[in-house]
Amino acid sequence: MLRPMRDPNDMIGQNLQAEQIVQHLSAVLADPAFSSSKRCQDFLRYVVSEAVEGRSEDINERNIAHIVFGKSQRFEPSEDSLVRVKAREVRRRLAQYYTSHPESGLRIDLSHGGYTPSFIVEEPSPQPAPLEPAPPAAPATRPSRRKVLWYLGASAAAAATVSVPIWKKAHAAHSQPLTNLQLLWQPVAETKSPLLLFAPVLQTKSPHGVLADRVGIGVTAAISQAVHFLDAHNLPYTLRFGSGLTFAQLREQPSLILGGFTSPWSLWAIHGLRYNLVAGKQWADSYILDTQTQQKWQAENLKPDGYTTADYAIVARLFDAVSEQILFVAAGITTFGTEGAASVLFDSNALAHLLQSAPGDWASKNFEAIVKVSIFGTTPSAPEIVAKHFW
């Protein structure tokens, strides 16, 4: 029979000692279900240690963000879903562990809607009474804080792994090289930080906001591509919309900045680079400029409502010296170009076109490219690389 026990003091009274919980935690963290994600290990280790130490009331979203993920005191749960996203992943990994270890005898449960763990013990089946009385059991005692922390440190050491993305381990096991798409995102994985996905929100007074209601359809499609790829490769991410993004937040983690003229951070990121977005007096007069050759690219047959027959966009990956972070940019003259530029970052075929005649060490270089997409109704074609620059 399974019996949940939520209070560590109650657990001690039921002969479930803190050492048992921590030793069980060590086994869970060392299992493949958790060993591929250091962040999930850190999350589970923290909430369990707080519960065992009798500080369940301190387990909340802000403390987890600050202590586990290194977020600043300005962290705002209503704007950043990092903790909630990671909690879902921890629950999924726990389910995976207990599915493969049905006879574990002790279970850690992280119920939905909260972050305080409960511990479930499987009571042994009733046994016949011994012929002679058994000696009295020694009273259960709560271990000292130092002892608990020692166990937690030991579990951390036992479960420690090199923090590499899941694809790198899989390929290493089969002695296969990483794909170009994996090499593109490898530097982000090695930061151990979630990727920030930034989408601008269209302002009602903006002439560029006619086609879409609030978020451009191209930006929405780009986010869908990003989330699908990141989830498939076990890379964490956070979403941020609107004008609330600050430079301080850009310095905290790698970012993918979406949108062209509607996104001031896109314009900031590519300012001073070879290819730039240049706003005209009218939207149709806007263009992308090669500052070295002075060549220009403009959306074709661009109408006031935002429809066009072909669009151009800038796609870039930058190891930015100002923010000291990795920045990806997908910025179109219209929303369709943004979608096409994002495809280069998440589609192996599109990336292959970018990498034709690229330098051999491209994976460690900055790059900026100009992408063209033809538009059929509201659907862009596969992106075509019309210019590129690596440095």
BAVEXKE-204251 format. One record per residue (C-alpha): x, y, z. Coordinates in nm, 4 decimals. Example, Ala and Ser with C-alpha at 12.3 -4.5 7.8 and 13.67 -1.06 7.14 Angstrom:
2
X Y Z
1.2300 -0.4500 0.7800
1.3670 -0.1060 0.7140
END
This chain:
391
X Y Z
0.0000 0.0000 0.0000
0.1285 0.3472 -0.0861
0.1047 0.6107 0.1834
0.1949 0.9782 0.1209
0.3842 1.1539 0.4006
0.4220 1.5290 0.3509
0.5801 1.6467 0.6747
0.9450 1.5398 0.7206
0.8900 1.5251 1.0979
0.5981 1.2892 1.0403
0.8234 1.0844 0.8121
1.0768 1.0486 1.0900
0.8049 0.9308 1.3230
0.7081 0.6639 1.0714
1.0606 0.5225 1.0556
1.1350 0.6957 0.7260
1.4528 0.8828 0.8064
1.6015 1.1736 0.6192
1.8998 0.9585 0.5250
1.6649 0.7253 0.3372
1.5148 1.0148 0.1432
1.8536 1.1572 0.0520
1.9965 0.8196 -0.0427
1.6923 0.7629 -0.2625
1.7423 1.1087 -0.4131
2.1004 1.0125 -0.4976
1.9766 0.7091 -0.6906
1.7165 0.9151 -0.8759
1.9644 1.1861 -0.9779
2.2206 0.9311 -1.0991
1.9652 0.7563 -1.3197
1.9564 0.8335 -1.6940
1.6151 0.9905 -1.6398
1.7919 1.2819 -1.4659
2.1617 1.2554 -1.5486
2.1135 1.4241 -1.8867
1.9838 1.7476 -1.7305
2.1868 1.9260 -1.4650
1.9132 2.1872 -1.4216
1.6531 1.9221 -1.3402
1.8992 1.7636 -1.0979
1.9560 2.0995 -0.9260
1.5812 2.1679 -0.9111
1.4934 1.8343 -0.7499
1.7933 1.8401 -0.5164
1.6956 2.1851 -0.3862
1.3263 2.1176 -0.3173
1.4006 1.7834 -0.1503
1.6734 1.9300 0.0707
1.4466 2.2153 0.1801
1.1675 1.9702 0.2663
1.4008 1.7390 0.4577
1.5392 2.0360 0.6498
1.1891 2.1424 0.7510
1.1790 2.4540 0.5331
0.8906 2.3594 0.3079
0.7402 2.7042 0.3527
1.0431 2.8516 0.1752
0.9887 2.6469 -0.1402
0.8329 2.8891 -0.3863
0.8797 3.0049 -0.7419
1.0912 3.3087 -0.6568
1.3312 3.1200 -0.4320
1.3745 2.8432 -0.6881
1.4456 3.0981 -0.9616
1.6970 3.2816 -0.7423
1.8756 2.9891 -0.5733
1.8595 2.7170 -0.8392
1.8736 2.9180 -1.1605
2.0678 3.2221 -1.0438
1.7977 3.4713 -1.1341
1.8198 3.8192 -0.9862
1.5888 3.9499 -0.7159
1.3972 4.1283 -0.9930
1.2661 3.7935 -1.1195
0.8938 3.8219 -1.1903
0.7064 3.4860 -1.2099
0.4194 3.6423 -1.4028
0.6586 3.7353 -1.6850
0.9024 3.4429 -1.6794
0.7826 3.0813 -1.6912
1.1274 2.9275 -1.6338
1.0410 2.7610 -1.3000
0.7030 2.6325 -1.4159
0.8502 2.4897 -1.7354
1.1313 2.3200 -1.5464
0.8896 2.1818 -1.2844
0.6912 2.0130 -1.5621
1.0107 1.8584 -1.6917
1.1080 1.7358 -1.3433
0.7661 1.5729 -1.3015
0.8057 1.4051 -1.6390
1.1501 1.2732 -1.5485
1.0258 1.1461 -1.2107
0.7488 0.9558 -1.3873
1.0075 0.8127 -1.6239
1.2270 0.7016 -1.3333
0.9489 0.5294 -1.1385
0.8169 0.3611 -1.4517
1.1551 0.1928 -1.4919
1.1949 0.1330 -1.1149
0.8508 0.0125 -0.9998
0.9908 -0.1536 -0.6864
1.1803 0.1469 -0.5539
0.9904 0.1372 -0.2227
1.0049 0.5164 -0.1890
0.8755 0.7777 -0.4260
0.9314 1.1522 -0.4558
0.6199 1.3269 -0.5814
0.6019 1.6857 -0.7075
0.2320 1.7534 -0.7331
0.0906 1.9871 -0.9943
0.0242 2.3395 -0.8729
0.3146 2.3457 -0.6249
0.6828 2.2812 -0.5789
0.6946 2.1204 -0.2333
0.7700 1.7494 -0.2683
0.5848 1.4764 -0.0888
0.7313 1.1347 -0.0181
0.5414 0.8124 -0.0668
0.6455 0.4903 0.1023
0.5296 0.1431 0.0124
0.4354 -0.0375 0.3288
0.5548 -0.3979 0.3458
0.3003 -0.6763 0.3463
0.1993 -0.7968 0.6951
0.4372 -1.0651 0.8271
0.3580 -1.3436 1.0773
0.4434 -1.2542 1.4341
0.7847 -1.3859 1.5421
0.7943 -1.6768 1.7839
0.9955 -1.4646 2.0230
0.9529 -1.0964 2.0882
1.1823 -0.8826 1.8828
1.4030 -0.6309 2.0620
1.2584 -0.2786 2.0681
1.3563 -0.0668 1.7712
1.5816 0.2308 1.8361
1.3857 0.5550 1.8244
1.4100 0.7383 1.4953
1.6134 1.0555 1.5207
1.6428 1.3484 1.2913
1.9963 1.3819 1.1524
2.1917 1.6999 1.1989
2.1926 1.9637 0.9269
2.5590 1.8874 0.8569
2.4784 1.5194 0.8052
2.1898 1.5949 0.5716
2.4042 1.8334 0.3683
2.6798 1.5740 0.3534
2.4353 1.3252 0.2055
2.3110 1.5874 -0.0401
2.6664 1.6674 -0.1432
2.7374 1.2992 -0.1907
2.4268 1.2597 -0.4051
2.5329 1.5583 -0.6137
2.8773 1.4099 -0.6679
2.7359 1.0699 -0.7559
2.4929 1.2200 -1.0061
2.7281 1.4795 -1.1530
2.7742 1.4591 -1.5276
2.9395 1.6723 -1.7884
2.6785 1.9284 -1.8830
2.6312 1.8587 -2.2515
2.3145 1.8489 -2.4603
2.1377 1.5197 -2.4979
2.2265 1.4915 -2.8678
2.6009 1.5095 -2.7952
2.5810 1.2094 -2.5632
2.3778 1.0121 -2.8155
2.6194 1.0815 -3.0964
2.9239 1.0148 -2.8801
2.7834 0.6735 -2.7920
2.7754 0.5872 -3.1606
3.0931 0.7747 -3.2588
2.8934 0.9931 -3.4966
2.9689 1.3603 -3.5589
2.7160 1.6241 -3.4658
2.4914 1.7561 -3.7400
2.5311 2.1155 -3.8535
2.2051 2.2084 -3.6818
2.3362 2.0664 -3.3549
2.6675 2.2475 -3.3977
2.4761 2.5716 -3.4492
2.3045 2.5392 -3.1120
2.5874 2.3708 -2.9221
2.7202 2.7013 -2.7756
2.3749 2.7738 -2.6320
2.3548 2.4296 -2.4719
2.6954 2.4783 -2.3142
2.5841 2.7975 -2.1362
2.3510 2.5806 -1.9207
2.0971 2.8669 -1.9387
1.7518 2.8653 -2.0980
1.7220 3.0401 -2.4319
1.5138 3.3572 -2.4137
1.2642 3.3819 -2.7003
1.1648 3.7449 -2.7506
0.8631 3.8387 -2.9614
0.7631 4.2027 -3.0124
0.4009 4.2990 -2.9607
0.2609 4.5188 -3.2371
0.1434 4.8617 -3.1316
-0.2003 4.9651 -3.2566
-0.0622 5.2990 -3.3786
0.2102 5.1310 -3.5828
0.1463 5.1221 -3.9587
0.3281 4.7896 -3.9558
0.0618 4.6362 -3.7335
-0.2192 4.6283 -3.9875
-0.1778 4.2704 -4.1032
-0.1661 4.1065 -3.7601
-0.3610 4.1805 -3.4463
-0.0974 4.1807 -3.1728
0.1881 3.9434 -3.2599
0.2950 3.9065 -3.6213
0.1981 3.5779 -3.7816
0.5565 3.5273 -3.8927
0.6837 3.5765 -3.5388
0.4239 3.3312 -3.4123
0.5336 3.0743 -3.6701
0.8969 3.1340 -3.5744
0.8186 3.0706 -3.2073
0.6427 2.7484 -3.3040
0.9523 2.6336 -3.4937
1.1780 2.7278 -3.2026
0.9692 2.5552 -2.9354
0.9398 2.2374 -3.1438
1.3167 2.2215 -3.1943
1.4107 2.3112 -2.8370
1.1671 2.0618 -2.6850
1.2881 1.7873 -2.9181
1.6488 1.8486 -2.8136
1.5871 1.8992 -2.4431
1.7018 2.2623 -2.4449
1.5239 2.4898 -2.1918
1.3747 2.8224 -2.2938
1.1687 3.1149 -2.1681
0.9241 3.3351 -2.3583
0.8991 3.7117 -2.3351
0.6597 3.9321 -2.5270
0.6273 4.3060 -2.5712
0.8395 4.6007 -2.4678
0.9353 4.4770 -2.1208
1.2688 4.3250 -2.2243
1.5666 4.5074 -2.0723
1.9367 4.4990 -2.1483
1.9977 4.3536 -1.8018
1.7804 4.0572 -1.8963
1.9667 4.0128 -2.2247
2.2855 3.9756 -2.0228
2.1419 3.6895 -1.8178
2.1014 3.4251 -2.0892
2.1342 3.3572 -2.4635
1.8497 3.5015 -2.6697
1.6611 3.4633 -2.9951
1.5246 3.8050 -3.0922
1.2420 3.7990 -3.3453
1.0951 4.0755 -3.5579
1.2296 4.3547 -3.7745
1.1125 4.7161 -3.7523
0.8675 4.6248 -3.4743
1.1538 4.5008 -3.2548
1.3931 4.7654 -3.1189
1.6214 4.4919 -2.9842
1.6635 4.3429 -3.3332
1.7679 4.6843 -3.4639
2.0053 4.7235 -3.1695
2.1612 4.3795 -3.2171
2.2458 4.4291 -3.5865
2.3396 4.7975 -3.5637
2.6880 4.8493 -3.7004
2.7016 4.5090 -3.8712
2.7460 4.4602 -4.2430
2.3749 4.4091 -4.3154
2.1267 4.6519 -4.1642
1.7551 4.7247 -4.1707
1.6896 5.0797 -4.2895
1.3478 5.2373 -4.2354
1.2079 5.4557 -4.5143
0.9523 5.7353 -4.4842
0.6945 5.4826 -4.5998
0.7002 5.1151 -4.5082
0.7360 5.0217 -4.8757
1.0505 5.2359 -4.8909
1.2265 5.0363 -4.6176
1.5093 4.8057 -4.7162
1.8075 4.5961 -4.6091
2.1446 4.7535 -4.6843
2.4844 4.5945 -4.7408
2.7012 4.8651 -4.5877
3.0102 4.7421 -4.7769
2.8701 4.7254 -5.1294
2.5685 4.9591 -5.0775
2.3420 4.6976 -5.2365
1.9793 4.7193 -5.1244
1.6993 4.4631 -5.0959
1.3314 4.5657 -5.0666
1.0095 4.3731 -5.0168
0.8404 4.3313 -5.3539
0.4945 4.4788 -5.4208
0.4532 4.5627 -5.0529
0.1039 4.6939 -4.9822
-0.0116 4.9115 -4.6895
-0.1938 4.6127 -4.5359
0.1341 4.4186 -4.5103
0.0918 4.1758 -4.7971
0.3851 4.1293 -5.0329
0.4923 3.8892 -5.3056
0.8486 3.8515 -5.1749
1.0303 3.9619 -4.8626
1.3877 3.9880 -4.7376
1.5187 3.9346 -4.3868
1.8357 3.9224 -4.1814
1.9335 3.6110 -3.9864
2.2328 3.6248 -3.7557
2.4151 3.4513 -3.4733
2.6400 3.6769 -3.2680
2.8786 3.6145 -2.9821
2.8010 3.9629 -2.8590
3.0754 4.1475 -2.6711
2.8373 4.4086 -2.5275
2.5856 4.1730 -2.3638
2.8474 3.8965 -2.3255
2.5844 3.6526 -2.4487
2.4930 3.4605 -2.7625
2.2323 3.6431 -2.9682
2.0287 3.5005 -3.2545
1.8298 3.7415 -3.4702
1.5559 3.6756 -3.7262
1.4361 4.0101 -3.8604
1.2308 4.0602 -4.1769
1.1112 4.3725 -4.3505
0.7668 4.2184 -4.3017
0.6448 3.9427 -4.0735
0.6896 3.6872 -4.3545
1.0621 3.7554 -4.3778
1.0992 3.6974 -4.0046
0.9428 3.3529 -4.0402
1.1734 3.2684 -4.3298
1.4831 3.3844 -4.1424
1.3919 3.1752 -3.8389
1.3673 2.8674 -4.0619
1.7402 2.8910 -4.1251
1.7994 2.8403 -3.7528
1.5770 2.5354 -3.7078
1.5609 2.3563 -4.0427
1.8581 2.1480 -4.1546
1.7918 2.2018 -4.5249
1.7706 2.5792 -4.4897
2.0859 2.5837 -4.2780
2.2671 2.3766 -4.5409
2.2180 2.6586 -4.7934
2.3705 2.9069 -4.5502
2.6713 2.6843 -4.4905
2.7579 2.6331 -4.8570
3.1179 2.7617 -4.8943
3.1187 2.8611 -4.5254
3.4563 2.8538 -4.3435
3.5466 2.5249 -4.1779
3.5306 2.6778 -3.8310
3.1923 2.8432 -3.8886
3.0496 2.6886 -3.5704
3.2666 2.9204 -3.3584
3.2158 3.2325 -3.5713
2.9611 3.5105 -3.5945
2.7492 3.5124 -3.9067
2.4941 3.7371 -4.0710
2.2963 3.6533 -4.3837
2.0199 3.7931 -4.6005
1.7262 3.5642 -4.6702
1.4660 3.5922 -4.9461
1.1228 3.4279 -4.9338
0.8484 3.4353 -5.1929
0.4995 3.4772 -5.0469
0.1960 3.2813 -5.1606
-0.1039 3.4305 -4.9847
0.0244 3.4293 -4.6273
0.2693 3.1419 -4.6662
0.6394 3.2041 -4.7309
0.8435 2.9710 -4.9494
1.1584 2.7931 -4.8403
1.4225 3.0576 -4.7630
1.6887 3.1437 -5.0182
2.0254 3.2798 -4.9000
2.1169 3.5776 -5.1189
2.4147 3.7114 -4.9193
2.6149 3.6057 -4.6146
2.9096 3.7096 -4.4052
3.1136 3.5110 -4.1477
3.3696 3.6641 -3.9147
END
